[in-house]
């Protein structure tokens, strides 16, 4: 438990953690000290002076250590002669604070009067009106009338696009520097700065392209006035018109908690629609931040291109049919197919969808084939053994901690985890980044390991060998690890080329490993996950908070798919033994894998449940229109194994249904159970049949607890407009290592690399792509690059191509026209090919390739 001190605020004594900020301590004690520039997630600067208080300390007798007292027996307090900024003070024993005296009120009155001298009276049209800290604090502390001469008002530009996502009203800005400090301190992106001086001081963007950060929307949340607004919400609604619905971001494995702000909308037929996405506080997951993909990538929920009714293929045409007709057609085909059917689950199906799809598969076949998509990562068994301990919070990791990120371009694949790891590095945590190429996280790393693609497993294996040679094996922990002795013997003599990186990790008290899949085949990724588990289990860095393995899965709920019996290995096997019938749930493999395109074309019957007409749906015989995450409730399991609820934010589009209901209705026609009437009852079935999910009933997932910093109340000046969590913090299922009676297992790993001569294509992931859901957010299209290939300078010179030139990439027997990006980021001999920038499959896994100049 943290050491505490006693402080006195307005005559009342409180016990608070030693050394914390005074504004935070007052907040913990139920006292509000108003602020504009201070934010609990950033360093204090004392710029706005709104937090002025009278500050003193109890005088103590040097000989006795007891407080001196006056004639009335009260402690003697030595006061500072001037008011002090509370946000620049840390609490200490005996601190005395007065924040309600007339002297303090007069000072706050003066500060507000100064701020308002040139602040426009825009409240009736300002997007911040109704949730504005300046508005609220002016009512509480401000002057009743202004002594300001209106003709002296400073006039500045009011509609300044900092980029295409964020607009600045320079007249409303009060120069608190929250936005610039967030970009500099929290994110580390040098994109905003102050320009000019005095009353003409103003915010400008200093990056090219403008405001070039993946977290720009957070500045609008923490802005204490309406100076910064988002392009999709400005002038869109008033805060008091909005209903806030708790939800979970459907785009990546972080599982950010979000709040969907909804309102009846005339452009949507008078129905409820999402007007904006805001962060929802969960200190176990995303704290109060979200990335711009999560904030602006929700427009698929109301896109005009949504499929709204079941479609049946009749020759070369699609015919709209009712649900009963579609169900009957599918049920008849599944009965005939028997075991010759495969089920493929997309990475953003909810757990309820997955469970009903699994039941349907078992109803159809005695040996059901349950695959997932994408299918280039695996290793759920390693996660089950050595996954991060329950209670893990990255913001708690500091000087005694180490974090390894391997085979992942972290900012592109899991932005908020990247943000939290960067901040851990700022606090002194040792960060080791291992990849086949440079990534942005390298700049914050203690050690950087650039291995040759194919050697990622060998790197982790060498770290385990270093643990053995440096006596870092935890003998007490390995007493319950089967195969530990054999693995240690196998590691003897292993070369350790990156000894400094290994020792940085091994010397830490806590160790978390984030494992991605870049540059790896499916078999190699299985071995990478096992090698990570080996290292963690041998060194005892498992089974406790802030220790263990985190997979950087490609999607919001791949962990849930693995938990419920689906596997990437099954998908891989389908290439050799394709089924005659495919049943695909919210996946689009035809956009990524040319081999699966051919398999779908050769199939006798294909069923696809989807929100949009995708390349995969184009091969279907029946298309089933599915609801988006905004139109139904359900759960996702994030990469840290936390099961979290999302709630219904808007009504269904057309005749769409949640996929769990679609699958259950088909199963009923095959003799299955009567469909459940709600997602909550489907989750009850899961809790009764899947031991890991036994505690995941909806009421338990909806439980909340007090979090700090306390944001989202009426005092929006403190934490910004992130919303308090009323929808539940979720529950993290425990890894096996947390059960002291459980037997764990390690094994030697295979170290097969690549034997490829010439150029080598490696698929990589980018945050802003043309994936099915994100593509519908038109406002983000300018952030999605055209299909390109990244090439090393020397390789480009040898071929005779220059940056920006259109080239022909030959890979896997196909040719693709791409734009060349020539730089020093791609390793020599490697061509980096981003996935999902086109609807034509390019490369699904590492492969030999060749590049040609156009016209040759």
C-alpha positions, 0 to 999 in steps of 0.5 A: 500500500502506498505511503500516505501523508496528512493534509488539511484542505479548508479545515478538513484533514485527509489522508492522501498518497505521499508525493502526488499532485495537490490538485489530484489529492484534493480531487481524491478528497472530494474537493475541487480545485478549478484548473484549465491548463492542468490535466492529470495525465500530463505534467503540470505547467502552472500556466493558467493560474486558475488553481491559485490557493493559499498554501502553508505548512504546520510548524513543527518543533525541531526537538520534539517533532511535534507541531507548535500550537497557538494560544487556542491549541491550534497548530501554527501554520506558516503561510506563503505570502502570495497565492500559489498554483496548486497544480505545481505542488506535491503534497507533503506531511502537514500541508495546509490548503485554503481554497474557499477564502475571499482572497482566492475567489477574487483571484479566480474571478480576476483570472476568468475576467482576463480570459474573457477579455477577448473570448467570443460570446459563441456559446449558443453556437459553440460545439462545447456549449453544455460541456464547457469548463470555461462556461461552468467555471465562469458561472461558479467563479467569474465576474457578473459583468465585464469591464472590458471595452468591446472595441479592444477585442482581439480578432483572430481566424475562427475556422482554421483547419489544423488538418482535415480532421480537426478545426481550430477557432483561434478566438476561443483558444485560452492558451492552456497548451493542453493540446501541444503538451498532449502531442509532445508529452503523451504522444511524442509527435512534434506537430503543434506549437505556439506562434506569436506572443502576448494576446496574439499567441496562437496554435499552429501546426508544424508538421507536413502533412498538417497535424500528423498524428494518429491521436489528434482527436484526443486534443478536442477532448482535453481542450477546456473550451470550444477551440478545437473541434472534430470535422465530423461533429462540429455543428452536428448536435448539442451535448444535451441532445445526445444519449451516451451508449457504452461500447467497444472499438471494433478495430484492433486488439486493444479493445478501447472503451468508447462512448457512442454519442447518439441522437435522432437524425433527420438524415437517417429517417428520424432514427437514432444514429451515432454522431460521434465517438468519445473515449470512455475511461477504463484504466485497465485498457485505454485509460482515457485515450483512443486513436483516430481510427477508433474515433472516426472509423464508425461511419460504416454503421450508417453507410448507404452501401449497407446490405439490408436484406438477404440476397440469393444468387439466381444465375448471374443476378442477385435476388432479394428474398425474405429470411425464411427463404434464405434460411431454408436454402442454406439449411438444405445445402448444409444437410447435403454437405455433411462433413464437407463444409468449412466455417470461417470466422472474421476477427470482429465477430462477437463472442456470442456470434462465435458461439452460435457459429460453433454450435451451427458447425457442430450441428452440421458436421461430426468433425467441424472445421472452424477456421479464423480470418486473418490466419497468419497468427496463432499460439493461443495455447501459449497465451493460455499458459503465460498470458499477462497476469490479471490486473496488468496495467501498463501505466503502472510499469516504470523503472523496475519493468521491461517491455519487449515488442517483437515482430510488430509495427506497434503504432500501426497495429495497436496504437493505444498500446504503443502510446502506453508503452511509449509512456512507460519508457518515459517513466523509466521502463526498459523497452526493447524493440525487435523487428526486421526493420525500423519502427517508430517505437525504436526512438523510445527503446532502450535497446533495438534489435534488427534481425533478418526476417525469419530469425525472430524465433531465434532471437527469443530463443537466444534470450532464453539461453542468456537467462540460463547462462546468467543464472536467471532461471527461476528455480522455484517457478520452474518446479511446476513447469514440465520440460524445463530441464530438457529445454535448458539442456537444449539451450546450452551453447546457443549463440546470443548475438544481442546480449545487451538486449537480453540482459536488459529484459532479464534484469527487470523485476517485471517483464511483458512481451508483446508478440506480433506476426510481421514477417512470419509464416503461421508455423513460425508464429506458433514457434515465436509464441512458444519461444516467448512463453518459454522465456517468461516461464523459465524466468518466472515472469508469468502468473502475476500482474505486469508480467506475461505475454500479449499477442498483437492479434489482427482484429478486435476479437481473434482472442475470443475466436481462439477461446471458443474453438476456432483456429488459424491452423484449420484455415491453413489446412483448407488450402490443401483440402478445400470444402465444397461448401463455405460458410463465412462470417464477417470475413473477407479472405478474397481481399487478401488471399489469392488461393482462397479466391480460387477455392471460393470460385470452385466451391459448390455453395458459399454463404457469407454474412456481412454488412457490405458487398465484399470481394468474398461476398461476390462469390457467395450463393447466399448473402446474409445482411449483418448488423454492425457493432452499433446496432446490437449488444455483445462482447469482445475479448481483447488481446489481454484476455479481458472480456468486455461488453458493448451495447446497442447504440442505434436501431437496425438498418433495414432487415439486418440481424445480429449474426448470432441470431442468424446462425441460431436460426439456421441451426434451428432448421437443422434440429438445433435448440430454439434460438435464444432471445437475447445476447445475454442468454447466449453468453449464459450458455457460454459461461456454462460450457466454456470454463474460462468464461464461467464468470463472464455473465452480463451483470458481472461484465457491467460492474464498475468501480471508482477509477482515478483520475476521476473524469467525466463528471460535471467538472469537465475542467479536470479530465476533459470530456472523456466519459465515466464508465457506466457500462462495465470494466470487463473481466480478464480471464486468468492465465494458467500460470496464475493457478499455483497448482497448475502444471505448465509446459515448455518445449524447444522451438523450431528455428527454421528461417528463410532460404530465399535468393533475390528480393523477398516480399514481406506483408506489413500492416498499416492503421489506415487501410481499405478494410471493409469497415474502415473504408466506409469512413470517407473523411479518412480516405485522404489518410489511406495511401494508394497501394505501394511497395517500400524498397531499400535505397540500394535495391532501388538503385540496382533496379533503376527505380526512383521514389514515386515511380509505378512498378510491377511487383511479381509475386506468387505468380501474379503481377501487381502495379504499385507505387515505389517508396524508396527509403532506408526503412526497408532492409536490403533485399526486402520489399515491404508490401502493406496489406488491405490497400486494395481489394486485390490480394497481393501477398498474404505471407513472406514470399520471393518476388521480383520488381520490374520497371514499367515499360521494360 
